[in-house]
Amino acid sequence: MTGLSHRNTTFDELTVGQTASIERTVTANDLYVFAHVSGNTNPMHMPTMDAARNAASPTVAPSLWVGSLVSSVLGTILPGAGTLYNAQSFNFAGRAKLGDRLVISVRCLEKREKPRAVFETKVEKADGTLVLEGVAEVDAPVTSIVLKNQDLPLLLLDECDHFGSLIARCKQLPAMPTAVVAPDDTNSLGGTLLSMSEGLIAPILIGSRDRIMHAADAAGVDISGAPLIDIEDHSEAASRAVAMVNAREARAVMKGNVHSDELLGQVVKRDGLRGPRRVSHVFVIDAPTRSNLLFISDAAINIAPDLTTKVDIVQNAIDLAIACGLETPKVGILAAVETVNINMPSTLEAAALAKMADRGQIRGALVDGPLAMDNAVDAEAAHTKGINSPVAGQADVLIVPNLEAGNMLAKQLTFVARAETAGLVVGAKAPVILTSRADNDKARLASCAVAQLYDYWRQNGRPLMDEALADAAE
């Protein structure tokens, strides 16, 4: 438990009949942590391991994990800090499932020779269904202890799957016709076919037939289900992909084994996919430490953008965040410091962007800057520095001062902080999926899902909602 501030109940203060309870929802992270600590990897208890059970059956929480919740009441609330177990019995009357809301309660049954006390213990679902009951014998504390407000040390888990929900949301849509440029290596071709098999895109392969077929043979995959346009030269293949979008034969372009400059050179031509804004790239980050997605721009296209270009970069990133489901994104304009310094142009531009948003020149989001990285994403850091802002400490979108800073930030999150990363070029007439050779399959799937959501938003003027949310809205 975190953030506790509670005085314990000493043995002398304890009364028979006294009760206490907490509520707790069973989460996937609870089950993964318990599996690591206990070594119990029974697939019945693992949300992603369906091979040994019916995939339609809800994941069952380990009974001893449920039982361990009793100790959180005894050890922190009643009697509280200083309590030590002597014995505990359990009778398991039911099963707790992933997503269940549980009520954990204790009641003092008797006081024996000091400091021994006996408690009835019980765990029920929110609807009153009994999960377990038992009796605990403890040594109650004999001196008063107050737990101060404090958080447990941070625990990082690989499973923080915001991308999974984006991919699932796109299952509501038909596959998006996508012109894939030069998918002639195993990585780019494999990611393309995986996205096709998941129903995200309907790929049109454009490139050297011989090289694409060789890559398919090397990967042991069947490409007969995807049309193939034989063009040897990468620039010509990129030009054809752009032409297909303009002719409405495709709705997106996807980078294969082609250099980004070759592809983007065709995108930004006057007869290409150039729109009224400068195109920019947005990294979409699923980081283990965050409860929502993080959007970073621009870390791949505009090297040293001026203020005019940054206006487009900010608006493009806001549009993508809204398309992915954020109602009013909070945008932090990053600099090395959180105060305006005339010797640091990035701080001046950040302040100008924030004011432009106040005046409606940038729309759809709350924008503030300059903000340093720490006080943009960490509420405690913002509080310590006395920053009073609706964005500080809770930014959803981070706008970096230049490409080098953004690229370093995104790759640090990916390779050091173990975040999952997707990416999309926005601001053009159609989404451009700019995958990297270092991307894994999940990143490629996520990039295609983000492209679908962005395309839906462009076509419909509103974000795609989850089916359950859409039903509720109706």
N, C-alpha and C positions, 0 to 999 in steps of 0.2 A: 504494500500500500504506500501511497505517496501523499505528501502534503498534510500529514497528521498533526494535530495540535490537541492533545487530550491528557487530562489528569487521570491517573489510575484510581482504582478503588481498593483500599487496603483491606486486609482480613477483618479488622475491627469495624470498618465501615460497611462491609458487605452484609446484606440482609437476605434471608431466604425468600425466594419468590422474585428477586430482582432479575431483570431481563435486559438483553441488548441484542441488536441485530445489524446486519449490513446487507446490501444487495450487490450482486456481481453478475455480469454477463459472461458466458463462456465464449472466448475468442480463439481463433486459430493460433495466435501467438502463445496463449496459455498452454495449448496442447503441445506445441513445438518445444517450449521451454521445459515442460515437464518431461518430455521424451528425452531431452538432452540430459537433464539432471538425474532421472531415474534409470535411463537406459532402456525403458519400455517403449519399443517402436512397433507395437502391435498395430497393424494397418487399420484395425477398427477405430483407432484413436487418432489417425493421421488424416487431415483434411485432403491431402493430395495423393494418398495411396489407396486407390480404389480396386486394385487388382484382386484382393482377397475378400472383397465384399461387394454387395450390390451398390453401384455408383449412385443409385437413386436414394439409398438409405442414408439418413443423416449421420454425421460423424458422432460417435459416442465419446463423451469425456471420461477419462479413467476414473474409476470410483475412488481411488485413493487421492487423486487430485481434488475431487469434490470434498472428500473428508478433510483434506488439509486446509480448506477454507475455514473450518471451525476454529483452527488455531489463530486465524487472523482476528477473530472476535475475542477469544479468550486472551490473546497476547497483547492486543492493542486497545480494547475497549472495556471489557468486563471479565475478570478483574483488571486487566490491562498490563502495562509495563511492569516487569518483575515477576510475572506468572511463570511457573514451571510445571510441565506435565508430569504426572505419575502414572496415569493409565487412561486409556480411551477405548471404548467399545463402539462398534458400528453395526447397524443392521441396514443393508441396502435394499430399500423397498422399490426403487425405480432407477431409471437412467437419466442422466443429464446429457443433452445433445448440444452440438455446436450452435451458438446463437441463443440458447435458453437464458432467460433472466432468472437468477437464483436468489433466494432469501435465506441467509444463514443466521440462525438465532441460537442463543444460549439462555438458560434459566437456572438460577441457583436453587438446588434441591435441599442441600443441608450443609451445615458447617460442623466439621469435626474438630479434633484437637488441633489447635493453632499450629501451622497455617493451612491445614488441609480443608478443602472445600470440594463439593460434588455438584456437577452441573448436568442438566439435561441439554443435549445438543441435537440440533435438527437442521436439515437443509431441505427446502421446498422450492418448487417452481413458482413463478409469479402468480399462477392460477390456483395455488394451494396444493398441487400434487406433491406428495411426499417422495423425496429422493433418498434420504437416509435419516436415521435417528440413532441416538446412542447416549452413552453416559461418559463424562470426563471427570477424572479425579486430578486435582491440581493443588500445588502449593501456591496460595494467593500471596501477593506482595504484603510486606509488613510495614513498608515505609512509602511515603508519597513520592511519586515520580511524574513529572510532566514531560510529555514528548513535544519538542519544539517543531515548528514547521520545517520540514526537510524533505528532500527527494532522494530516492534510492539512486545509486550510481546507474548511469545510462547503460541499457542492455540493447545491443544491436542484433537484429535478426534479418536474415535474407528475405523473409516473407513479408513484404509490405507491398502487396500486389495491386497498385492502382491501375497499372496497365491492363491487368486481367479484366477489370470492370469496363475499361474503354473498349477492349476487344469484344467483350460480351455484348455491350451496347450496340456495336456495329452489326451484330448478327441479325438485327431487325431489318437491315437494308440489303438490297441486292448487291452483288459484287460490283465494284466500280471498275469500268473499263480503263485500263492503265497501260500506257505505252512504256515498255521497259527497254532502256537503251543499253545495248551490248551486254546482256547477261551471259557472258561467255567464260565465266569461271565458276567453280563449284559453289563458292559462297553466295554470289549474287543470284545465280540460278536457283540454288536451294532455297534461299529466302523468298524468291519470287514464287516458286511452286508451293512452298509452305503457306504463304499468304493466300494463294489461290485455293489450296485445300481447305483453309479455314473460312473460305467464303468472303474474304475481304476485298480481293481484286479479281478482275478477269483480265489476265495479262495478255498483251500483244508483244511478242518478242521481236526486237528489231536489232539486227546485227549479223555478223558472219555466220551463215548456216553451219559451216564446217566447224568453227570454234564452239558454237553453242551445242552442236551435237556431240562434240568431243567432251565438253564439260558434263553433258547429261550422261554419257557413257561412263565417265570417271566417277560420277556421283551415284550411278545406278538408278537414275530416275527416268520416268517416262514423261516426255514433253509433247506427246501427241495431242493432248487436250488443249494446247495453246497455239494459236496461229503464229507463224514465224515469217517475218519479212527479211529476206536475205540482202543485207547491205554491209559491205566489207569495211568501209571507212567509218570511224566512230563519229566524226563531226557530221557526216551525212546521215548517220543513224539518228543522231540527236535532232537534226533538222527535220527528219521525217516524223519523229515523235511529236515535235512542236506543231507541225502541219496537221497531224491527226487530231490534236486537241482543238486547233482552230477550225477544223472541219467537223468537229463534234463526233468524231469517231472514237475518241478517248476523252476521259474527263481528268486525267492526271498523267504526269510523267514521273518515271521512277529511274533512278540512277543504277546502272549495273556496273560492269567492269570498265568504266570510262572515267577519265579525269573530270573532276567537278568543273574546271574552267571550260572544257569543251562543251559540256552540257549547258552550263549557265550562259555561255556565249551565245548559244542559239536561243535560249529563253529570253534574253534581254534585248535581242534585235528589235528594230522598229516593227518588223512584220512577224515578230515572235509572240511571246506571251506577256510583253510589258504592259502593265496597267498604269493608272494615274500616279501610283506611289513607287518609291524605290523598293525593289525586292530586298528581303532580308531573311535570315535564317533564325529559327527558334529551336533551341534544344528543350525538350520536354523531359524532366528528370523525375524519376520515381526513387526517392532516397529513403533508406531504412529509418531515418530519424524523424521523418516528417509524416504528418497525417493527411497531407494532400500533395498534389503534383506541384512542381516548381518549374517555371518557364524562364529560360535564360536567352537573351538576345543582345547583340548579334555576335556570334562567335565563329562565323564561317564565311561570310561574304564581304561585308563592308569593313575594310581594314582600319581606317581612321575617320569615322564619319563626322561630318560637321553638324551643326545644330539642326539645319534643315533636314538632313538625312536622319538624324536621331528622332525627329518628330514622326517620320514614317516608320522607323524601327519600333518605336513605342506603340504606335497605333496598330501596326501589324501584330505585335505580340499580344496586345489586349484582345484583338479580334480572335486570335487562335485560342486564348484562354477562355473566352466566352464560348467559343464553339465547342470546347471540351467540357463545358458545364459550369464554369465559374460565373456566378450572376454579376458580381461587381468586383473584378480583380483588384487586388492591392499591388501597386507597382512601385518598387523601390529603384530609384536612379542611383547607381553605385558610384562611389569615388573612394579615395583613400581615407577621407575624413568626412565627418557629418556636418561640417560648417563650411560656409562659403569662404574661399581663399583666392584672392585675385591672382596669385601666382600659380594656381592650379586650375586651368581652363575647364577641366571636367566638373569641378564644383560649380562654376558659373553656369555651365550648360545644364547641369542638373537642376539648379534653382530655376532657370528659365523654363525648363520642361514642366516642372511642378506648377509654376504660375500659369503656363499655357493651358494646363489641364483645368486649373481653377476657372479660367476664362472660356472654357468650352472649345479650345482649339485642339485638344485631345479629348476623346470622348469614351465613355463606357467604363471608366475605372477611377479609383482613387490613386493619385500619383503624388509622391513626395521624394524630395532629394535636395541636397546630396545626403546619402546615407552610406556609412561604411558597412561592409559585409556583416559584421557582428550585430550591429543594431538594426539591420534590415530584417534579419531572420530570427533573432533571439530577443524575446521580450525582456528578459532580465538585463541583458546588455543595454537595451534601449532605456530601461528604467534607471540603471546605474548612471547613465550619461545624461539623465534628465530630459530625454527627448519625448515630447508630447505630440504624438502623431497617430492618425488612424492606420498608418502603414507600418511604422517602425515596429520591428519585432514580429511582424506577421505578413511580410511581403509574399505574394504568390508569383509575381513576375519581377525578375531582376534585369535591369538594363545596364550593360557594362560600358565603360568608357571607350573601349576599342576592341578589335578582334583578338589581339593577343591576350588581354585580360580575360575575355570571355572564353577563349579556347582553353586557357589554363584552368579556369574555374570549372568548366564542364568536365574536363578530363580528370581533374583532381577528384571531383565527386564520383566519377565513374570508376577510376582505377585505385583510388585510395579509400574513399568512403563507401565503395561497393554499391553505388546507385545504378539503376537501370536507366538507359538513355534512349530516347527516340528523337527524331528531328524532322523538320519540314521547312521548305522554302515557301514563304508567304508574300503577299503583295503583288503576285502575278495574276494572270487571268485564270489560272488553275493551280492546284497544289503540285509542288515538285518534291518528290520523296528523295531526299539526298542521304542515302545510307552510306556508312563507312565500311571499309573492308574489315575493320575490327569489330563490327557489330555482330552480336550473336543473333540466333533465330528470334528470340523474344523481342529484341530491339527492332528487328525488321518488321515483325508483326505489329508492334506498337506504332511504328512510323506509318504503316499502312492504315491502321485504325485512326490515327490522328488526322491523316489525309482525308479519310472518309468523313470524319466529323466536321472538318473544315469545309469540305465540299458541300456537305448537307447544309451547313450554316450559310454559305454563300448562296445556295440555291433557294433556301426557304426563309432566310432572314431570322432564324431562331435556332437555338441548339437542339440537337437530338436528345430526347429524354429517354431514360430507362423505361421499359414497358410498364413497370409497376407505378412509376411516377406519372407517366402519361395517363394511365387508367385513373389514378387518383385525381388528376387535374380535370378530367372529363366529368 
